[in-house]
Amino acid sequence: MWARKSSVRSVYGRWFRLLRESCAPGEPVVELGCGPGFFKEAYPDVLATDVVPNPHADRVIDATRLPFPDAGVASYVMLDVFHHLPDPETFLREVARTLRPGGRLVLLEPWTGLAGRLLYRWVHHEACDFDVPVAAPWSGDKDPMAGNVALPALYFGPGGHLERMRIGLGVVRREPFAAAPWVLSGGFQPIGVLPAGLVAFAERVDRILSLAPGVTATRCLIVVERAASGRAA
């Protein structure tokens, strides 16, 4: 689908720029869950990692046991990874430990405005369950590909679980948006009704739709920052 659909490449190219431009200054910038390596292709300076051996990954790591020293990382980048994590609380504690003061975790994740809830409950294949125990959202053996698109809002929404954890991390930017070009492109599915020539126009329409994120949002850019002073718990 990546090779066949230039509209998808255009949509993700914009998302890649948002992620990279939102990182803190300095290195390393570590991508968690690199998958087929498209972000690394756009930004070769990034350290690409995944949880399983992968020809596109520079290193194989477990997000709940990050192999980096205390305060040793400038930024982490994740695209559609957080809502798959089997233990998001432990992951965030590891992020707090390994980010340097002022360092950032930058995520682009599903979001659940009214349109997002309808999309993810009735069209998308992943769960959208707000009633899970937030600290332990999975029980038993978890399929690595199983996700819950409610988790980003539960953790990073206003008054979310990250605030209650009190580990020296805070959301400094939360930008929900409609992502109409992504929806119309069909993503990595064979379907899609967005010709490549209309992507720029669709992006302009998307900026208007995104003025009412409570109604239209299906995606969100989230920037989490470690406190510039004090010690992460």
Secondary structure, DSSP 8 states (H G I E B T S, - for coil): -TTT-HHHHHHHHHHHHHHHHTS-SSS-EEEE--TT-HHHHH-TTSEEEESS--TT-SEE-BTTB--S-TT-EEEEEEES-GGG-S-HHHHHHHHHHHEEEEEEEEEEEE--SHHHHHHHHHTSSSB--TTS-TTS---SS--TT--BTTHHHHHHSTT-HHHHH-SSEEEEEEEEE--HHHHHHTTTSS-----GGGHHHHHHHHHHHTTSHHHH-SEEEEEEEE-SSS---
